[in-house]
Amino acid sequence: MTPDSLLLFIVTGFIIGIDCDIIDFEDADLLFDTGEWSSIHLVTEPTEQSYFDVLPPLPEATAQKFFLRFRVTSESAAHVILAQGSNRIDSYHIVFGAHRNNYVSIRKCVSDSCTEMARALMPDAVILDKAHAFWIAYDHDDGLVQAGRGGDSFPYIEWKDPTIVLTIRELGISTWHGSVGNWWFPKTYVDSNCGSLIYHVDSTYSYRYTLPVIPVEFAMEFEFEFYVQALADARILLASEVGLADNDAAYEIVIGSSSNTESEIRRCNNAVECCPALQTASTPEILNEWSQTKFFIRYRRGLIKVFTDVEQIPFLTYEDPTPIAVRAIAYSSGPHNDATFEFPVKGILIGNVVFETKPRYKYRYDLPLVPDHNSGDIDLEFLARATSNVMIGLSPTIANDGLDGWFYEILIGGHGNRKTVIRRCKLCSGEVRLDHHPLDVPLDENQFIYFRITYRAGTITLYRRDDAFPMMAYSDQDPLTIKDVGFTTRHGITMTVLFPTCNIY
């Protein structure tokens, strides 16, 4: 991922630490020099049914499993084709606004003969005077084609190819029947598999706000999926603000309360722990401490529905006569229990999270846990704005303080922005160090600087901006297996740091 593409992950706004305000999507251009949807704008003229405007070629590494995001305005159906070859004879065809703009459909086309394989009701999927956001996901290994709205992480429609699964090499877009289409794509218009954000929470019953902020346009209508592993009492908060204060409103969804026998929906103002239950359901053994359980939450203008993976009917439903505009999703376990949450990165969960550090030397572990398959092969990218002393910790255990030697510490711009250091514990000896020239300081208090840290086969390599050569590297003869990543500053310095949620490691 290039620095420019990292900047262009601003699809769902930002989170600034719990004590700070939300920066809305509308303000993104003020913070960064570019906007998410201004990067690629394409216009499709009315065409015959066989013609598609072709997008840039799919990267080889992405073609088997990818996630396409876009917005579109059109007077009639908007067509996207996933083609096996440039002749586009064999393809999957996704239509938003099919059947007189009442449905979204998935078709399979073989030798120019197309058959509709699935359809789902979606009235007014496309309109002329407003850009609607959509996504398409493709997984060759599972033969799975999915499509959803920009505010949903759960697919609106999906179909699994039971026969010959196509190898996708080309993407195309089109509008038919006399309609002009305006399409907007992010600069990195396809993402490889975004993976999941995995967090472990303890039994302190304190909500964590480490997911992207929900844009204003989706605040009243969205859905998402997640997994939980817990003995009991897993909690999701749909909040009007990041970090409830004063009389900020929120919905609290408690799964597996009363010793894993019930579940509840509450409507809260600030004092979450005192909220009365407005809807309760008997859900014996709904959670499992040894394995994950999958859930879906759907929010539509005050109507909340909560599903498990095996149910078509929600086990919890509540309709609020005075709906809340939801801007943040937080998660927690209840008192006396811990939990592990996994959030697949789709829809509203694609974006950036932004944190502000306080001027004390204490690592914040607000990033997701490192997946097991990445524990020895990490590729971490971020943007940092500070005068000096940006510190990243790579830990083999959860929330390590770094004092026992089982820890990697990367100090960028230490000693008044004059030195950069990599070492095996906090403030320990045996470090490698780079002394900076006065005209080549790594940090800037007035702008975000892009950094990349890789950890492969025991070697930590640090890059700045889009430099072809790394700033420095450190090789450990007894390499650690990394489980958690923290960040902090010291010597009275505050920092604003931005991480993408898609493919964070």
C-alpha positions as CSV (number, residue, x, y, z in Angstrom):
1,M,0.0,0.0,0.0
2,T,1.4,3.4,-0.9
3,P,1.1,6.5,1.3
4,D,-1.5,7.9,-1.1
5,S,-3.6,4.8,-0.9
6,L,-3.3,4.8,2.9
7,L,-4.7,8.4,2.9
8,L,-7.6,7.2,0.7
9,F,-9.0,4.8,3.3
10,I,-11.1,7.7,4.7
11,V,-14.4,6.0,3.9
12,T,-16.1,6.0,7.3
13,G,-14.7,9.0,9.1
14,F,-12.4,8.7,12.1
15,I,-12.2,8.1,15.8
16,I,-10.2,10.4,18.0
17,G,-9.6,9.0,21.5
18,I,-12.4,8.7,23.9
19,D,-11.9,12.1,25.4
20,C,-12.1,13.9,22.1
21,D,-14.7,14.8,19.4
22,I,-15.6,12.9,16.3
23,I,-14.1,14.2,13.1
24,D,-16.8,13.7,10.5
25,F,-16.3,12.5,6.9
26,E,-17.3,15.9,5.7
27,D,-14.1,17.3,7.3
28,A,-11.7,14.8,5.8
29,D,-10.5,17.1,3.1
30,L,-9.5,19.6,5.7
31,L,-7.3,17.1,7.5
32,F,-5.9,15.4,4.5
33,D,-5.1,16.8,1.0
34,T,-7.4,14.5,-0.8
35,G,-10.9,13.0,-0.5
36,E,-11.9,9.4,-0.6
37,W,-14.4,9.6,-3.4
38,S,-12.8,12.3,-5.6
39,S,-9.9,10.1,-6.7
40,I,-11.5,8.2,-9.6
41,H,-14.7,9.6,-11.3
42,L,-16.0,7.7,-14.3
43,V,-19.1,8.4,-16.5
44,T,-20.9,5.6,-18.4
45,E,-22.9,6.6,-21.4
46,P,-26.1,4.7,-22.4
47,T,-24.8,1.5,-24.1
48,E,-25.8,-1.8,-25.6
49,Q,-26.1,-4.6,-23.1
50,S,-22.8,-6.2,-24.2
51,Y,-20.6,-3.2,-23.6
52,F,-18.8,-2.3,-20.4
53,D,-16.3,0.3,-19.5
54,V,-13.3,-1.5,-18.1
55,L,-11.6,-0.6,-14.8
56,P,-7.8,-0.8,-14.3
57,P,-6.6,-4.4,-14.4
58,L,-6.9,-6.4,-11.1
59,P,-3.6,-6.9,-9.3
60,E,-2.5,-10.6,-9.6
61,A,-2.4,-11.0,-5.8
62,T,-5.9,-9.6,-5.3
63,A,-7.8,-11.3,-8.1
64,Q,-8.8,-14.4,-6.2
65,K,-10.2,-12.5,-3.2
66,F,-11.2,-8.9,-3.3
67,F,-13.5,-6.2,-2.1
68,L,-14.8,-3.5,-4.6
69,R,-16.2,-0.2,-3.2
70,F,-18.0,2.5,-5.2
71,R,-20.7,5.1,-5.4
72,V,-23.0,5.6,-8.3
73,T,-25.8,7.8,-9.6
74,S,-28.0,6.6,-12.4
75,E,-31.6,6.9,-13.7
76,S,-31.8,3.2,-14.1
77,A,-29.9,0.0,-13.3
78,A,-26.2,0.1,-12.7
79,H,-24.3,-2.9,-13.9
80,V,-21.0,-4.3,-12.7
81,I,-19.3,-7.3,-14.4
82,L,-16.7,-9.6,-12.9
83,A,-15.1,-11.2,-16.0
84,Q,-12.8,-14.1,-16.5
85,G,-11.2,-12.6,-19.6
86,S,-11.0,-9.5,-21.7
87,N,-13.7,-10.9,-24.1
88,R,-16.1,-11.0,-21.1
89,I,-17.8,-14.1,-22.4
90,D,-17.7,-15.8,-19.0
91,S,-18.6,-13.5,-16.1
92,Y,-20.6,-12.8,-13.0
93,H,-22.9,-9.8,-13.5
94,I,-24.2,-7.8,-10.5
95,V,-27.1,-5.4,-11.2
96,F,-28.1,-2.7,-8.8
97,G,-31.6,-1.5,-9.7
98,A,-32.7,-4.6,-11.7
99,H,-36.3,-5.3,-12.6
100,R,-37.5,-1.7,-12.8
101,N,-35.2,-0.5,-10.0
102,N,-36.8,-2.9,-7.4
103,Y,-34.0,-5.5,-7.0
104,V,-30.3,-6.2,-6.8
105,S,-29.5,-9.4,-8.7
106,I,-26.5,-11.7,-9.4
107,R,-26.3,-13.4,-12.8
108,K,-23.8,-15.9,-14.3
109,C,-23.0,-15.4,-17.9
110,V,-21.5,-18.3,-20.0
111,S,-20.8,-17.8,-23.7
112,D,-23.0,-14.7,-23.8
113,S,-26.0,-16.5,-22.2
114,C,-26.9,-15.1,-18.8
115,T,-29.0,-16.7,-16.0
116,E,-30.1,-14.9,-12.9
117,M,-28.9,-16.9,-9.9
118,A,-30.1,-14.7,-7.0
119,R,-32.1,-11.6,-6.4
120,A,-33.0,-9.5,-3.4
121,L,-35.6,-6.8,-3.0
122,M,-33.9,-3.3,-3.0
123,P,-36.4,-0.6,-4.0
124,D,-34.8,2.6,-5.5
125,A,-31.4,1.0,-5.4
126,V,-30.0,3.8,-7.7
127,I,-31.3,7.3,-8.3
128,L,-30.2,10.2,-10.4
129,D,-29.7,13.0,-7.8
130,K,-27.9,11.1,-5.0
131,A,-24.9,8.8,-5.0
132,H,-25.6,5.5,-3.3
133,A,-22.7,3.5,-1.9
134,F,-22.3,-0.2,-2.6
135,W,-19.7,-2.9,-2.3
136,I,-19.0,-6.3,-4.0
137,A,-16.9,-9.0,-2.5
138,Y,-15.5,-12.0,-4.3
139,D,-13.9,-15.2,-3.0
140,H,-12.7,-17.6,-5.6
141,D,-11.9,-20.4,-3.1
142,D,-15.4,-20.5,-1.8
143,G,-17.0,-19.6,-5.2
144,L,-18.8,-16.8,-3.3
145,V,-20.2,-13.5,-4.8
146,Q,-21.6,-11.0,-2.4
147,A,-23.0,-7.5,-2.7
148,G,-24.0,-5.0,-0.1
149,R,-24.8,-1.4,0.6
150,G,-22.1,1.0,1.8
151,G,-23.6,1.2,5.3
152,D,-23.8,-2.6,5.8
153,S,-21.1,-5.1,6.6
154,F,-23.5,-8.0,6.1
155,P,-24.2,-8.7,2.4
156,Y,-27.5,-7.7,1.0
157,I,-27.3,-10.6,-1.5
158,E,-24.9,-13.5,-2.0
159,W,-24.6,-16.5,-4.2
160,K,-22.2,-19.5,-4.1
161,D,-21.3,-20.9,-7.5
162,P,-21.9,-24.7,-7.3
163,T,-20.3,-25.5,-10.6
164,I,-17.3,-24.0,-12.4
165,V,-16.0,-21.0,-10.4
166,L,-14.6,-18.3,-12.6
167,T,-11.1,-16.8,-12.3
168,I,-11.7,-13.0,-12.3
169,R,-9.2,-10.9,-14.3
170,E,-11.3,-7.9,-15.3
171,L,-13.9,-5.6,-13.8
172,G,-16.3,-3.5,-15.9
173,I,-19.2,-1.0,-15.3
174,S,-22.1,0.0,-17.5
175,T,-25.5,1.7,-17.6
176,W,-28.2,0.7,-20.2
177,H,-31.6,1.9,-21.4
178,G,-30.7,5.6,-22.0
179,S,-29.2,6.3,-18.6
180,V,-26.0,8.1,-17.9
181,G,-24.1,6.8,-14.8
182,N,-21.7,8.7,-12.6
183,W,-19.4,6.4,-10.7
184,W,-16.9,7.2,-7.9
185,F,-14.1,4.8,-6.8
186,P,-11.4,5.2,-4.2
187,K,-7.9,5.4,-5.8
188,T,-7.2,1.9,-4.6
189,Y,-10.5,0.8,-6.0
190,V,-10.1,-2.9,-4.9
191,D,-8.9,-4.1,-1.5
192,S,-7.6,-7.5,-1.0
193,N,-9.3,-9.5,1.8
194,C,-9.6,-7.0,4.6
195,G,-9.6,-9.6,7.3
196,S,-11.0,-9.0,10.8
197,L,-10.3,-6.8,13.8
198,I,-9.8,-9.0,16.9
199,Y,-10.0,-7.5,20.4
200,H,-9.7,-9.0,23.9
201,V,-11.5,-7.2,26.7
202,D,-11.3,-7.9,30.4
203,S,-14.0,-7.8,33.1
204,T,-13.9,-4.1,33.9
205,Y,-17.1,-3.3,32.0
206,S,-15.6,-0.3,30.2
207,Y,-16.6,0.3,26.6
208,R,-13.8,0.5,23.9
209,Y,-14.2,2.8,20.9
210,T,-11.7,1.5,18.5
211,L,-13.9,0.9,15.4
212,P,-14.3,3.5,12.6
213,V,-16.9,6.2,13.2
214,I,-20.1,5.8,11.2
215,P,-20.6,8.5,8.6
216,V,-23.5,10.9,8.9
217,E,-25.1,9.4,5.8
218,F,-25.4,5.9,7.5
219,A,-26.1,7.0,11.0
220,M,-29.8,6.0,10.8
221,E,-29.4,2.9,8.6
222,F,-26.7,0.2,8.8
223,E,-25.9,-3.3,9.8
224,F,-22.8,-5.3,10.8
225,E,-21.7,-8.7,11.8
226,F,-19.3,-9.9,14.5
227,Y,-18.1,-12.9,16.5
228,V,-17.9,-13.3,20.3
229,Q,-16.2,-15.9,22.5
230,A,-17.2,-15.5,26.1
231,L,-18.7,-17.3,29.0
232,A,-21.5,-14.7,29.4
233,D,-22.4,-11.0,29.2
234,A,-21.0,-9.7,25.8
235,R,-22.1,-6.1,25.2
236,I,-22.4,-3.9,22.1
237,L,-23.1,-0.1,22.4
238,L,-24.6,1.8,19.5
239,A,-23.7,5.4,20.6
240,S,-24.5,8.8,19.4
241,E,-21.0,10.0,20.3
242,V,-17.5,8.5,20.9
243,G,-17.4,8.1,24.7
244,L,-20.8,9.0,26.2
245,A,-20.9,12.2,28.1
246,D,-23.5,14.5,29.5
247,N,-26.8,13.2,28.1
248,D,-25.5,11.5,24.9
249,A,-27.9,8.7,23.9
250,A,-27.1,5.1,23.1
251,Y,-28.5,1.6,22.7
252,E,-26.9,-1.1,24.7
253,I,-27.3,-4.7,23.5
254,V,-26.4,-7.3,26.2
255,I,-26.0,-10.9,24.9
256,G,-25.9,-13.7,27.4
257,S,-26.8,-11.8,30.6
258,S,-28.0,-13.4,33.8
259,S,-25.3,-16.2,33.6
260,N,-25.8,-16.7,29.8
261,T,-29.6,-17.2,30.0
262,E,-31.0,-14.0,28.7
263,S,-30.3,-11.1,26.3
264,E,-31.5,-7.5,26.4
265,I,-31.8,-4.2,24.6
266,R,-31.5,-1.0,26.6
267,R,-31.8,2.7,25.7
268,C,-29.3,4.8,27.7
269,N,-28.3,8.3,28.4
270,N,-24.7,8.5,29.7
271,A,-25.0,6.2,32.7
272,V,-25.0,3.0,30.8
273,E,-24.8,0.6,33.7
274,C,-28.1,2.0,35.1
275,C,-30.2,1.6,32.0
276,P,-33.4,-0.4,32.3
277,A,-34.1,-3.2,29.8
278,L,-36.7,-2.4,27.2
279,Q,-36.7,-5.7,25.5
280,T,-35.6,-9.1,27.0
281,A,-35.4,-12.6,25.4
282,S,-34.7,-16.0,26.9
283,T,-31.4,-17.1,25.2
284,P,-30.0,-20.0,27.2
285,E,-26.3,-20.9,26.3
286,I,-26.2,-18.4,23.5
287,L,-22.5,-17.7,24.2
288,N,-19.7,-20.2,24.4
289,E,-16.4,-19.6,26.2
290,W,-14.5,-22.2,24.0
291,S,-15.7,-21.2,20.5
292,Q,-17.0,-18.2,18.6
293,T,-20.7,-17.3,18.1
294,K,-21.6,-15.2,15.1
295,F,-24.2,-12.4,15.4
296,F,-25.7,-9.7,13.2
297,I,-27.1,-6.4,14.3
298,R,-29.4,-4.4,11.9
299,Y,-30.4,-0.8,12.6
300,R,-33.1,0.9,10.5
301,R,-34.3,4.3,11.9
302,G,-34.9,3.2,15.4
303,L,-35.6,-0.4,14.7
304,I,-33.0,-2.8,16.1
305,K,-32.8,-6.4,15.2
306,V,-30.3,-8.9,16.6
307,F,-29.7,-12.3,14.9
308,T,-27.5,-15.3,15.3
309,D,-25.9,-17.0,12.2
310,V,-28.4,-19.8,12.2
311,E,-31.6,-17.8,12.6
312,Q,-33.7,-16.0,9.9
313,I,-35.9,-14.4,12.7
314,P,-34.2,-12.0,15.2
315,F,-34.0,-13.2,18.8
316,L,-34.1,-9.6,19.9
317,T,-36.1,-6.7,18.4
318,Y,-36.8,-3.2,19.7
319,E,-38.3,-0.1,17.9
320,D,-37.5,3.3,19.3
321,P,-40.2,6.0,18.7
322,T,-37.4,8.6,19.0
323,P,-34.5,7.1,17.0
324,I,-30.9,7.9,17.8
325,A,-28.4,8.9,15.0
326,V,-25.7,6.3,15.7
327,R,-22.1,7.5,15.1
328,A,-20.0,5.0,17.0
329,I,-20.0,1.2,17.8
330,A,-18.3,0.2,21.1
331,Y,-17.9,-3.2,22.8
332,S,-17.3,-4.5,26.3
333,S,-17.7,-7.5,28.5
334,G,-19.8,-7.3,31.6
335,P,-18.5,-7.4,35.2
336,H,-16.7,-10.7,36.1
337,N,-16.3,-11.9,32.5
338,D,-13.9,-11.4,29.7
339,A,-14.5,-11.7,26.0
340,T,-12.9,-11.8,22.6
341,F,-14.6,-9.9,19.8
342,E,-13.9,-10.3,16.1
343,F,-15.3,-7.7,13.6
344,P,-14.9,-8.6,9.9
345,V,-13.9,-5.4,8.0
346,K,-16.7,-4.6,5.6
347,G,-19.1,-1.8,4.9
348,I,-19.1,0.7,7.7
349,L,-16.1,-0.9,9.4
350,I,-13.8,0.0,6.5
351,G,-12.0,3.2,7.3
352,N,-9.4,4.7,9.6
353,V,-9.2,5.0,13.3
354,V,-7.4,8.0,14.8
355,F,-6.1,8.3,18.3
356,E,-4.6,11.0,20.4
357,T,-2.0,10.1,23.0
358,K,-1.6,11.8,26.3
359,P,1.9,13.1,27.3
360,R,2.9,10.1,29.4
361,Y,5.0,7.1,28.7
362,K,2.3,4.5,28.9
363,Y,1.5,2.3,25.9
364,R,-2.1,2.3,24.6
365,Y,-3.2,-1.1,23.2
366,D,-6.3,0.1,21.3
367,L,-5.3,-1.7,18.1
368,P,-6.7,-5.2,17.4
369,L,-4.7,-8.3,18.4
370,V,-2.3,-9.6,15.7
371,P,-3.8,-12.6,14.0
372,D,-1.9,-15.8,14.6
373,H,-1.0,-16.2,11.0
374,N,0.7,-12.7,11.1
375,S,2.6,-13.1,14.4
376,G,5.9,-13.4,12.7
377,D,5.1,-11.5,9.5
378,I,3.7,-8.0,10.2
379,D,3.3,-5.1,7.9
380,L,2.0,-2.1,9.8
381,E,1.3,1.3,8.2
382,F,0.3,4.5,10.0
383,L,0.3,8.3,9.8
384,A,1.7,10.2,12.8
385,R,1.7,13.9,13.7
386,A,3.9,15.0,16.6
387,T,6.9,17.2,17.4
388,S,9.0,14.1,18.5
389,N,8.9,10.8,20.4
390,V,6.5,8.6,18.5
391,M,6.8,5.1,20.0
392,I,5.5,1.8,18.7
393,G,5.7,-1.4,20.8
394,L,5.6,-4.9,19.4
395,S,4.6,-7.3,22.2
396,P,4.5,-11.1,22.4
397,T,1.7,-10.8,25.1
398,I,-1.4,-8.8,25.5
399,A,-0.9,-5.2,26.9
400,N,2.8,-5.8,27.8
401,D,4.6,-3.0,29.8
402,G,7.8,-3.8,27.9
403,L,10.1,-3.9,31.0
404,D,11.0,-7.5,31.0
405,G,13.0,-7.6,27.7
406,W,10.3,-9.5,25.9
407,F,9.3,-6.6,23.8
408,Y,10.4,-4.5,20.7
409,E,10.3,-0.7,21.0
410,I,10.6,1.5,18.0
411,L,11.2,5.2,18.9
412,I,10.8,7.6,16.0
413,G,12.2,11.1,16.4
414,G,13.5,10.7,20.0
415,H,15.9,13.1,21.7
416,G,14.1,16.2,20.4
417,N,13.5,14.7,16.9
418,R,17.2,14.0,16.4
419,K,17.4,10.2,16.8
420,T,15.4,7.1,15.9
421,V,15.9,3.8,17.8
422,I,14.9,0.2,17.7
423,R,15.5,-1.9,20.9
424,R,14.3,-5.1,22.6
425,C,12.6,-3.4,25.7
426,K,11.7,0.0,27.1
427,L,14.7,2.2,27.4
428,C,17.1,-0.7,27.4
429,S,20.6,-1.0,26.0
430,G,21.6,-3.1,23.0
431,E,19.7,-0.8,20.6
432,V,20.3,0.2,17.0
433,R,20.2,3.9,16.5
434,L,20.0,6.4,13.6
435,D,21.2,10.0,14.2
436,H,19.3,12.4,12.0
437,H,20.7,15.4,10.1
438,P,19.1,18.7,11.3
439,L,17.5,19.1,7.9
440,D,16.2,15.5,7.8
441,V,14.0,15.3,10.9
442,P,11.5,12.4,10.7
443,L,8.5,14.1,12.4
444,D,6.5,17.2,11.9
445,E,4.0,18.8,14.3
446,N,2.0,20.4,11.5
447,Q,1.5,17.5,9.1
448,F,0.9,13.7,9.1
449,I,4.0,11.7,8.1
450,Y,3.6,8.2,6.7
451,F,5.5,5.3,8.3
452,R,5.7,1.6,7.7
453,I,7.1,-1.1,10.0
454,T,7.7,-4.6,8.8
455,Y,8.6,-7.6,11.0
456,R,9.8,-10.7,9.1
457,A,11.9,-13.6,10.3
458,G,13.0,-11.6,13.3
459,T,14.0,-8.5,11.4
460,I,12.3,-5.1,12.1
461,T,12.5,-2.6,9.2
462,L,11.3,1.0,9.4
463,Y,10.4,3.1,6.4
464,R,9.3,6.7,6.1
465,R,7.0,8.2,3.5
466,D,7.5,6.5,0.1
467,D,11.3,6.2,0.4
468,A,12.7,3.3,-1.6
469,F,15.2,2.5,1.1
470,P,14.4,1.9,4.8
471,M,15.4,4.3,7.5
472,M,16.9,1.5,9.6
473,A,16.6,-2.2,10.5
474,Y,17.2,-4.5,13.5
475,S,17.6,-8.3,13.4
476,D,17.0,-10.4,16.5
477,Q,18.7,-13.8,16.7
478,D,16.0,-15.0,19.1
479,P,12.9,-13.5,17.5
480,L,9.6,-13.0,19.4
481,T,6.2,-14.0,18.2
482,I,4.1,-10.8,18.2
483,K,0.6,-10.8,19.7
484,D,-0.2,-7.1,20.4
485,V,0.9,-3.7,19.1
486,G,0.9,-0.5,21.2
487,F,1.7,3.1,20.8
488,T,2.6,6.0,23.0
489,T,4.7,9.2,23.4
490,R,6.9,10.6,26.2
491,H,8.5,13.8,27.6
492,G,5.3,15.7,27.5
493,I,4.6,15.1,23.8
494,T,1.1,14.5,22.4
495,M,0.6,12.7,19.2
496,T,-2.2,12.1,16.7
497,V,-1.8,8.8,15.0
498,L,-4.0,7.2,12.2
499,F,-4.3,3.5,11.4
500,P,-6.3,1.9,8.5
501,T,-8.6,-0.9,9.5
502,C,-8.3,-2.8,6.2
503,N,-5.4,-5.2,6.3
504,I,-4.0,-3.5,9.3
505,Y,-1.2,-6.1,9.7
